[in-house]
Amino acid sequence: MRAPTLPDPLAALRVALFALCLAAIGGAHAAAFDLAALTQQLAQVRSGEAVFVEDRRVQQLDQTLRSSGRLSFTAPDTFVRETLKPRHERMAVVGNQLTLSRGNRSQTTLLDSVPEAAVIVEAIRGTLTGNREALERYFDTSVQGSAEQWQLELVPREARLRGQVTHLRISGRQGQVREVRMTLADGDTSVMRIEPVTGEAAARP
């Protein structure tokens, strides 16, 4: 009867090292979905339309205000938000030009002359169009999740802007933005839920 052989310690070590290498490779793949990967994915969608419902919690009023309407964007730099309820308002941004309309009145100004508006516009427009340069210019960023379901945290770089907007959290699936959560420095918060629409649905209010 043959005596049992003892395991080769070098062979066991090789197996252990191989397992560690596989774990390291797996960890690298898991961490690969970052801002570069997210914006590349978003940039593949060149235009889109959606409906939104936004709930804003106002501390001073101790109540939640709801608005709803439509969003549209066209890469590289066009973004339109049209509020239909509770009253009709329209904000259109093309490049550095911002136009606000209410009723029969409208006003056009340069976006960078109103940095409080710029930080919000660039957060949403930059994410919708996958503009990594714009996002990194205005925000410290962090990305969680995967290409299927992701979350982007944006914190304004400048203290002056953080005096208006503390941070934004944008969530989405694949190449679509589905929710924008914003916390203002005065304690107000807003949650905008976005539902992409296509075809005939995009034409309906």
C-alpha positions in Angstrom: 0.0 0.0 0.0 1.4 3.3 -1.2 1.9 6.0 1.5 -0.1 9.2 1.0 1.8 12.0 -0.6 2.0 15.4 1.0 0.9 18.4 -1.0 3.7 20.3 -2.7 4.1 23.6 -0.9 5.3 25.4 -4.1 2.3 24.2 -6.0 0.0 25.4 -3.2 1.7 28.7 -3.3 1.3 29.0 -7.0 -2.5 28.3 -6.7 -2.9 30.9 -4.0 -1.0 33.5 -6.1 -3.1 32.7 -9.1 -6.3 33.2 -7.1 -5.1 36.6 -5.8 -4.3 37.7 -9.4 -7.8 36.7 -10.4 -9.3 38.6 -7.5 -7.2 41.7 -8.4 -8.3 41.5 -12.0 -11.9 41.1 -11.0 -11.6 44.1 -8.7 -10.1 46.2 -11.4 -13.0 45.4 -13.8 -15.5 46.3 -11.0 -13.8 49.7 -10.5 -13.6 50.4 -14.2 -16.9 52.3 -14.4 -15.9 55.8 -13.6 -16.7 59.3 -14.9 -14.9 58.7 -18.2 -16.9 55.5 -18.8 -20.2 57.2 -17.8 -19.8 60.3 -19.9 -18.7 58.2 -22.9 -21.9 56.1 -22.5 -24.1 59.3 -22.1 -22.4 61.0 -25.1 -23.7 58.3 -27.4 -27.2 59.7 -27.0 -27.1 62.8 -29.2 -30.6 64.2 -28.4 -33.6 63.4 -26.3 -36.9 64.5 -24.9 -38.5 63.7 -21.5 -41.2 64.7 -19.1 -40.4 65.6 -15.6 -42.0 66.1 -12.2 -40.1 68.1 -9.6 -40.9 68.3 -5.9 -39.1 71.1 -4.1 -39.1 71.2 -0.3 -39.0 74.8 0.9 -37.8 75.2 4.5 -39.3 78.7 5.1 -42.7 77.6 3.8 -42.6 74.2 5.4 -44.2 72.7 2.4 -43.4 70.9 -0.9 -44.0 72.7 -4.2 -44.6 70.5 -7.3 -43.9 71.5 -10.9 -44.0 69.5 -14.1 -43.2 69.9 -17.7 -40.8 68.8 -20.5 -37.1 68.6 -21.0 -35.1 68.4 -24.2 -31.5 68.5 -25.2 -29.4 68.3 -28.3 -25.6 67.7 -28.1 -23.3 69.4 -27.7 -24.8 72.4 -25.8 -28.6 72.9 -26.2 -30.8 72.3 -23.2 -34.5 73.4 -22.8 -36.7 73.1 -19.7 -40.3 74.0 -20.2 -42.5 74.1 -17.1 -46.2 73.6 -17.8 -47.6 73.4 -14.3 -48.3 75.3 -12.0 -47.5 78.0 -14.6 -45.9 78.2 -18.0 -42.2 79.0 -17.9 -39.3 78.2 -20.3 -35.6 78.2 -19.9 -33.5 77.6 -23.0 -29.7 77.4 -23.0 -27.7 77.3 -26.2 -23.9 77.5 -25.6 -23.4 80.4 -23.2 -26.7 82.0 -23.9 -29.6 81.7 -21.4 -33.1 82.8 -22.3 -35.9 82.8 -19.6 -39.5 83.2 -20.7 -42.7 83.7 -18.8 -45.9 84.6 -20.5 -45.2 87.2 -23.1 -41.9 88.3 -21.5 -38.5 86.9 -22.1 -35.0 87.9 -21.1 -31.7 86.7 -22.6 -28.3 86.9 -20.8 -25.0 85.1 -20.7 -25.0 82.0 -18.6 -21.6 82.7 -17.0 -22.9 86.0 -15.7 -25.3 84.2 -13.4 -23.1 81.5 -11.8 -25.9 80.3 -9.5 -27.9 79.2 -12.6 -24.8 78.0 -14.4 -23.9 75.4 -11.8 -27.4 73.8 -12.1 -27.6 74.1 -15.9 -24.1 72.6 -16.3 -24.9 69.8 -13.9 -27.9 68.7 -15.9 -26.8 69.6 -19.4 -23.3 68.3 -18.9 -24.7 64.9 -17.7 -27.3 64.6 -20.4 -24.8 65.3 -23.1 -21.9 63.4 -21.5 -19.7 66.5 -21.4 -17.0 65.4 -19.0 -15.0 68.6 -19.5 -17.8 70.8 -18.3 -18.6 68.5 -15.3 -15.0 68.5 -14.1 -14.7 72.2 -14.7 -17.5 73.0 -12.2 -17.6 70.0 -9.9 -15.8 67.4 -7.8 -17.3 64.2 -9.1 -17.7 60.6 -7.9 -19.5 57.7 -9.7 -21.0 54.7 -8.2 -22.8 51.7 -9.7 -22.4 50.2 -13.2 -23.3 51.0 -16.8 -26.7 49.5 -16.2 -27.6 51.6 -13.1 -25.4 54.4 -12.0 -25.2 57.4 -9.6 -23.2 60.6 -10.1 -22.4 62.9 -7.2 -21.5 66.5 -8.0 -20.1 69.0 -5.5 -19.4 72.5 -6.8 -15.7 73.3 -6.8 -16.0 76.9 -5.9 -17.0 78.0 -2.3 -19.1 80.8 -3.8 -21.2 78.2 -5.8 -21.4 75.9 -2.8 -23.0 78.9 -1.1 -25.9 78.3 -3.5 -25.9 74.6 -4.2 -24.4 72.2 -1.7 -24.4 69.1 -4.0 -26.3 67.3 -6.6 -27.0 63.6 -7.0 -27.9 62.4 -10.5 -29.1 58.8 -11.1 -29.7 57.0 -14.3 -29.9 53.8 -16.3 -27.5 53.2 -19.2 -27.6 56.3 -21.3 -30.6 57.9 -19.7 -30.8 60.4 -16.7 -33.8 59.4 -14.6 -33.5 61.5 -11.4 -31.8 64.7 -10.2 -31.6 65.4 -6.4 -30.4 68.8 -5.4 -29.6 70.2 -2.0 -29.3 74.0 -1.7 -27.3 75.8 0.9 -30.4 77.3 2.5 -31.7 73.9 3.3 -34.2 73.6 0.5 -34.1 70.4 -1.5 -35.6 69.2 -4.8 -36.1 65.9 -6.5 -36.7 65.9 -10.2 -37.9 62.6 -11.7 -37.4 62.2 -15.4 -39.2 59.9 -17.8 -37.8 59.8 -21.3 -40.4 59.9 -24.1 -40.2 59.1 -27.8 -42.3 59.4 -30.9 -45.8 60.7 -30.5 -45.5 60.8 -26.7 -42.8 63.5 -27.0 -45.3 65.8 -28.7 -47.9 65.6 -25.9 -47.8 68.1 -23.0 
